[in-house]
Amino acid sequence: MTLLRALAACLLSMLLCAPSFAQERGTKDEAKAMVNAALAHIKKVGNEQASKDFSNDKANWTKKDLYVWTADFKGVVLAHGANEKLIEKSLLEMKDQNGKAFIKECVEVASSKGEGWVDYDWSHPITKKTEGKSGYVKRIPGFDGLIVVGAYR
C-alpha cells in the first residue's frame, strides 16, 4: 500500500509540474512581439547599447524561454540573451544538427525580404536538449544586421 501511495504522489506531482513547464514556453506571437520591442529599443538607444542590454538585462530581454540575439550580415553575433560566449563570433557557416546553415538563412531572409521565419534546431536554454525552433528574423533598419527571437516548437 505504501508503494501505491508513493506512485500516486509521484504521478500527481508530475501532473502538477507539467502545466508550469508548458507555460514557460514562449509562442511565435510572443517572439514576433519581442523582436518588434527590441527594434524599438535599438531605435531609442542605438545598436551598441541595445546589444549590451539584450545580452545582459535578462529581466527585460528574456521572457519565458525567449531571448534576443542579433548579428551583422557577415554572421558575427552582436548580442545573445542566452549565451554570451557567442558574442563577436562569426557563425555564418554554423549548421544545426540536421546540417541546416540556419544563420546563413537568417541573413538571407533579413537582407532580401526584410523579415520572416526560419526553422532550425537549437539547444533549449532550460532543458539543454536540442529542439525544433522557429526564429522570427527582422532586418535592423539603417544597419546591415538582423535581430532574431525564436520560439521552440
MILONU-796365 format. One line per field, with one value per residue: residue in three letters; residue number from 0; x, y, z of N, C-alpha, C in turn. Coordinates in steps of 0.2 Angstrom, whole numbers, padded with zeros to 4 digits, always signed. Example, Ala and Ser with C-alpha at 12.3 -4.5 7.8 and 13.67 -1.06 7.14 Angstrom:
% residues 2
resn <- ALA;SER
resi <- 0;1
n_xx <- +0066;+0064
n_yy <- -0028;-0011
n_zz <- +0039;+0035
ca_xx <- +0062;+0068
ca_yy <- -0022;-0005
ca_zz <- +0039;+0036
c_xx <- +0066;+0064
c_yy <- -0016;+0000
c_zz <- +0039;+0039
***
This chain:
% residues 153
resn <- MET;THR;LEU;LEU;ARG;ALA;LEU;ALA;ALA;CYS;LEU;LEU;SER;MET;LEU;LEU;CYS;ALA;PRO;SER;PHE;ALA;GLN;GLU;ARG;GLY;THR;LYS;ASP;GLU;ALA;LYS;ALA;MET;VAL;ASN;ALA;ALA;LEU;ALA;HIS;ILE;LYS;LYS;VAL;GLY;ASN;GLU;GLN;ALA;SER;LYS;ASP;PHE;SER;ASN;ASP;LYS;ALA;ASN;TRP;THR;LYS;LYS;ASP;LEU;TYR;VAL;TRP;THR;ALA;ASP;PHE;LYS;GLY;VAL;VAL;LEU;ALA;HIS;GLY;ALA;ASN;GLU;LYS;LEU;ILE;GLU;LYS;SER;LEU;LEU;GLU;MET;LYS;ASP;GLN;ASN;GLY;LYS;ALA;PHE;ILE;LYS;GLU;CYS;VAL;GLU;VAL;ALA;SER;SER;LYS;GLY;GLU;GLY;TRP;VAL;ASP;TYR;ASP;TRP;SER;HIS;PRO;ILE;THR;LYS;LYS;THR;GLU;GLY;LYS;SER;GLY;TYR;VAL;LYS;ARG;ILE;PRO;GLY;PHE;ASP;GLY;LEU;ILE;VAL;VAL;GLY;ALA;TYR;ARG
resi <- 0;1;2;3;4;5;6;7;8;9;10;11;12;13;14;15;16;17;18;19;20;21;22;23;24;25;26;27;28;29;30;31;32;33;34;35;36;37;38;39;40;41;42;43;44;45;46;47;48;49;50;51;52;53;54;55;56;57;58;59;60;61;62;63;64;65;66;67;68;69;70;71;72;73;74;75;76;77;78;79;80;81;82;83;84;85;86;87;88;89;90;91;92;93;94;95;96;97;98;99;100;101;102;103;104;105;106;107;108;109;110;111;112;113;114;115;116;117;118;119;120;121;122;123;124;125;126;127;128;129;130;131;132;133;134;135;136;137;138;139;140;141;142;143;144;145;146;147;148;149;150;151;152
n_xx <- +0004;+0010;+0019;+0010;+0004;+0016;+0018;+0007;+0008;+0019;+0015;+0005;+0012;+0020;+0010;+0006;+0017;+0019;+0010;+0016;+0028;+0025;+0019;+0031;+0036;+0038;+0028;+0025;+0019;+0023;+0037;+0038;+0033;+0042;+0054;+0050;+0048;+0062;+0068;+0062;+0069;+0082;+0081;+0079;+0090;+0101;+0112;+0124;+0122;+0110;+0113;+0121;+0112;+0102;+0110;+0114;+0103;+0093;+0081;+0073;+0074;+0073;+0061;+0051;+0056;+0061;+0073;+0083;+0093;+0106;+0114;+0127;+0127;+0137;+0137;+0142;+0140;+0132;+0124;+0118;+0106;+0105;+0118;+0132;+0145;+0145;+0145;+0153;+0158;+0159;+0146;+0141;+0143;+0138;+0130;+0114;+0110;+0105;+0111;+0108;+0111;+0107;+0110;+0115;+0104;+0095;+0102;+0100;+0086;+0083;+0091;+0085;+0071;+0068;+0060;+0055;+0051;+0062;+0066;+0074;+0085;+0089;+0098;+0089;+0087;+0083;+0080;+0091;+0091;+0091;+0080;+0067;+0065;+0057;+0063;+0060;+0064;+0071;+0076;+0088;+0084;+0093;+0105;+0117;+0112;+0103;+0090;+0084;+0072;+0067;+0055;+0052;+0047
n_yy <- -0006;+0006;+0008;+0010;+0022;+0031;+0030;+0036;+0049;+0053;+0053;+0063;+0074;+0075;+0078;+0090;+0098;+0099;+0108;+0120;+0120;+0120;+0132;+0140;+0141;+0151;+0159;+0159;+0171;+0179;+0179;+0186;+0199;+0202;+0204;+0216;+0224;+0225;+0230;+0243;+0247;+0247;+0258;+0268;+0268;+0265;+0254;+0248;+0250;+0244;+0231;+0227;+0228;+0218;+0206;+0207;+0212;+0202;+0203;+0211;+0207;+0193;+0182;+0170;+0156;+0163;+0174;+0187;+0189;+0196;+0199;+0204;+0205;+0197;+0187;+0188;+0188;+0200;+0202;+0191;+0183;+0171;+0165;+0172;+0169;+0167;+0180;+0191;+0181;+0173;+0166;+0162;+0150;+0141;+0126;+0117;+0102;+0095;+0098;+0110;+0126;+0138;+0151;+0157;+0157;+0165;+0177;+0179;+0180;+0191;+0201;+0200;+0199;+0206;+0202;+0188;+0170;+0157;+0140;+0129;+0118;+0119;+0121;+0120;+0133;+0130;+0116;+0111;+0102;+0098;+0105;+0108;+0124;+0140;+0154;+0171;+0183;+0199;+0213;+0225;+0241;+0253;+0247;+0234;+0222;+0210;+0204;+0192;+0182;+0167;+0154;+0139;+0124
n_zz <- +0000;+0004;-0007;-0017;-0014;-0014;-0028;-0033;-0027;-0034;-0047;-0046;-0043;-0055;-0064;-0059;-0061;-0075;-0082;-0078;-0084;-0097;-0098;-0098;-0110;-0124;-0136;-0154;-0158;-0147;-0148;-0160;-0156;-0147;-0155;-0162;-0151;-0147;-0158;-0157;-0145;-0150;-0159;-0150;-0141;-0148;-0158;-0151;-0137;-0136;-0139;-0128;-0118;-0123;-0121;-0107;-0099;-0092;-0086;-0093;-0106;-0108;-0109;-0102;-0111;-0121;-0130;-0135;-0150;-0160;-0175;-0187;-0205;-0209;-0201;-0189;-0172;-0162;-0151;-0138;-0129;-0122;-0122;-0119;-0124;-0137;-0143;-0154;-0162;-0178;-0185;-0197;-0205;-0197;-0193;-0189;-0180;-0190;-0201;-0207;-0213;-0204;-0199;-0210;-0218;-0210;-0212;-0226;-0227;-0219;-0227;-0240;-0239;-0228;-0217;-0209;-0206;-0199;-0198;-0187;-0178;-0160;-0145;-0130;-0118;-0105;-0104;-0110;-0120;-0138;-0148;-0160;-0167;-0171;-0178;-0178;-0189;-0192;-0201;-0196;-0196;-0206;-0204;-0208;-0203;-0192;-0182;-0170;-0163;-0156;-0155;-0147;-0155
ca_xx <- +0000;+0014;+0022;+0005;+0004;+0021;+0017;+0001;+0011;+0024;+0011;+0002;+0017;+0022;+0004;+0005;+0023;+0019;+0007;+0020;+0034;+0022;+0019;+0037;+0037;+0035;+0024;+0028;+0017;+0027;+0043;+0037;+0032;+0049;+0058;+0047;+0050;+0069;+0069;+0061;+0074;+0088;+0080;+0079;+0097;+0107;+0114;+0129;+0119;+0105;+0117;+0123;+0106;+0100;+0114;+0115;+0097;+0089;+0074;+0069;+0075;+0072;+0054;+0050;+0062;+0063;+0078;+0085;+0100;+0107;+0121;+0128;+0126;+0143;+0136;+0145;+0135;+0132;+0121;+0114;+0102;+0106;+0125;+0137;+0151;+0144;+0146;+0159;+0160;+0156;+0143;+0138;+0143;+0136;+0124;+0111;+0112;+0102;+0115;+0105;+0115;+0102;+0112;+0115;+0097;+0093;+0105;+0096;+0079;+0084;+0094;+0081;+0064;+0067;+0058;+0052;+0053;+0067;+0065;+0080;+0086;+0094;+0098;+0084;+0091;+0081;+0081;+0098;+0090;+0091;+0073;+0065;+0064;+0056;+0065;+0057;+0070;+0070;+0082;+0089;+0084;+0099;+0111;+0117;+0111;+0097;+0088;+0080;+0069;+0065;+0050;+0053;+0041
ca_yy <- +0000;+0012;+0009;+0013;+0029;+0034;+0031;+0041;+0055;+0055;+0054;+0069;+0080;+0076;+0082;+0097;+0102;+0099;+0114;+0126;+0120;+0122;+0140;+0143;+0141;+0157;+0157;+0163;+0178;+0182;+0180;+0192;+0205;+0204;+0207;+0222;+0228;+0225;+0235;+0250;+0249;+0249;+0265;+0273;+0269;+0263;+0247;+0246;+0250;+0239;+0224;+0226;+0226;+0211;+0201;+0207;+0213;+0197;+0205;+0215;+0204;+0186;+0181;+0163;+0153;+0168;+0179;+0191;+0188;+0200;+0198;+0208;+0201;+0193;+0182;+0190;+0189;+0206;+0201;+0184;+0183;+0165;+0163;+0177;+0166;+0168;+0187;+0193;+0175;+0173;+0159;+0161;+0144;+0136;+0122;+0114;+0095;+0092;+0101;+0116;+0133;+0142;+0158;+0160;+0158;+0171;+0183;+0179;+0182;+0199;+0205;+0200;+0200;+0211;+0199;+0181;+0164;+0152;+0135;+0126;+0115;+0123;+0119;+0124;+0136;+0127;+0108;+0109;+0097;+0100;+0105;+0112;+0131;+0144;+0161;+0177;+0187;+0205;+0217;+0231;+0247;+0258;+0244;+0228;+0217;+0207;+0203;+0186;+0179;+0160;+0150;+0132;+0121
ca_zz <- +0000;+0004;-0014;-0021;-0012;-0017;-0035;-0034;-0026;-0039;-0053;-0045;-0044;-0062;-0067;-0057;-0064;-0082;-0084;-0076;-0089;-0103;-0098;-0098;-0117;-0127;-0143;-0160;-0157;-0142;-0152;-0165;-0152;-0144;-0160;-0163;-0145;-0147;-0163;-0154;-0141;-0154;-0161;-0144;-0138;-0153;-0158;-0146;-0130;-0136;-0139;-0121;-0115;-0125;-0118;-0100;-0095;-0093;-0083;-0098;-0113;-0108;-0107;-0103;-0115;-0127;-0129;-0142;-0152;-0166;-0179;-0194;-0211;-0210;-0197;-0182;-0166;-0158;-0144;-0137;-0122;-0119;-0122;-0121;-0127;-0144;-0145;-0158;-0166;-0184;-0185;-0204;-0208;-0192;-0195;-0184;-0180;-0197;-0207;-0210;-0212;-0202;-0198;-0217;-0220;-0207;-0216;-0232;-0225;-0217;-0232;-0246;-0238;-0223;-0211;-0210;-0201;-0201;-0194;-0186;-0171;-0156;-0138;-0126;-0113;-0099;-0103;-0113;-0126;-0144;-0150;-0165;-0166;-0177;-0177;-0182;-0191;-0195;-0203;-0192;-0201;-0206;-0202;-0211;-0197;-0191;-0175;-0170;-0157;-0158;-0151;-0148;-0157
c_xx <- +0004;+0017;+0016;+0004;+0010;+0021;+0012;+0004;+0015;+0020;+0008;+0006;+0019;+0016;+0004;+0011;+0022;+0016;+0012;+0026;+0031;+0021;+0025;+0039;+0034;+0032;+0027;+0025;+0021;+0034;+0043;+0037;+0038;+0054;+0056;+0049;+0058;+0071;+0068;+0066;+0080;+0087;+0081;+0086;+0103;+0109;+0119;+0126;+0114;+0108;+0119;+0117;+0103;+0104;+0114;+0108;+0092;+0082;+0070;+0069;+0075;+0065;+0052;+0056;+0064;+0068;+0080;+0092;+0101;+0114;+0121;+0127;+0132;+0142;+0139;+0140;+0136;+0129;+0118;+0112;+0103;+0113;+0129;+0143;+0151;+0145;+0153;+0162;+0156;+0153;+0139;+0138;+0141;+0130;+0121;+0112;+0109;+0106;+0113;+0109;+0110;+0104;+0112;+0108;+0094;+0095;+0101;+0089;+0079;+0086;+0089;+0074;+0063;+0064;+0055;+0054;+0058;+0067;+0072;+0080;+0091;+0093;+0093;+0088;+0089;+0082;+0088;+0097;+0089;+0083;+0072;+0063;+0062;+0058;+0062;+0063;+0068;+0076;+0082;+0089;+0091;+0106;+0111;+0117;+0104;+0096;+0083;+0078;+0066;+0060;+0051;+0046;+0039
c_yy <- +0006;+0013;+0012;+0020;+0033;+0035;+0036;+0048;+0058;+0057;+0061;+0075;+0081;+0080;+0089;+0102;+0103;+0105;+0120;+0126;+0122;+0129;+0143;+0144;+0147;+0155;+0161;+0170;+0182;+0184;+0186;+0199;+0207;+0206;+0214;+0227;+0230;+0230;+0242;+0252;+0251;+0256;+0270;+0274;+0267;+0256;+0244;+0245;+0244;+0232;+0222;+0224;+0219;+0205;+0201;+0208;+0208;+0198;+0207;+0211;+0197;+0185;+0173;+0160;+0157;+0173;+0182;+0189;+0192;+0198;+0203;+0203;+0197;+0187;+0182;+0192;+0195;+0206;+0194;+0184;+0177;+0163;+0168;+0175;+0167;+0175;+0188;+0187;+0175;+0166;+0158;+0154;+0138;+0132;+0118;+0106;+0091;+0094;+0107;+0123;+0138;+0150;+0161;+0161;+0164;+0177;+0184;+0182;+0189;+0203;+0205;+0202;+0205;+0208;+0192;+0176;+0160;+0147;+0131;+0122;+0119;+0120;+0123;+0126;+0133;+0120;+0106;+0104;+0101;+0100;+0109;+0119;+0135;+0151;+0166;+0182;+0193;+0209;+0223;+0237;+0251;+0254;+0237;+0222;+0214;+0205;+0197;+0184;+0172;+0157;+0143;+0129;+0115
c_zz <- +0000;-0003;-0018;-0020;-0015;-0024;-0037;-0033;-0031;-0046;-0052;-0046;-0051;-0066;-0065;-0060;-0071;-0085;-0083;-0082;-0095;-0103;-0099;-0106;-0120;-0134;-0148;-0160;-0152;-0145;-0156;-0161;-0149;-0149;-0161;-0157;-0145;-0152;-0161;-0149;-0144;-0156;-0156;-0141;-0142;-0152;-0153;-0139;-0130;-0136;-0132;-0117;-0116;-0122;-0110;-0096;-0096;-0090;-0089;-0105;-0113;-0105;-0108;-0106;-0121;-0125;-0136;-0143;-0159;-0169;-0185;-0199;-0213;-0205;-0190;-0177;-0163;-0151;-0144;-0130;-0119;-0118;-0124;-0124;-0134;-0147;-0148;-0162;-0172;-0184;-0192;-0206;-0203;-0195;-0189;-0185;-0187;-0203;-0210;-0208;-0210;-0201;-0205;-0219;-0216;-0210;-0222;-0232;-0224;-0223;-0238;-0245;-0233;-0216;-0213;-0205;-0204;-0196;-0193;-0179;-0167;-0149;-0134;-0120;-0106;-0098;-0106;-0118;-0132;-0146;-0156;-0163;-0172;-0175;-0181;-0183;-0194;-0196;-0198;-0196;-0200;-0204;-0206;-0206;-0196;-0183;-0175;-0163;-0159;-0153;-0152;-0150;-0153
***
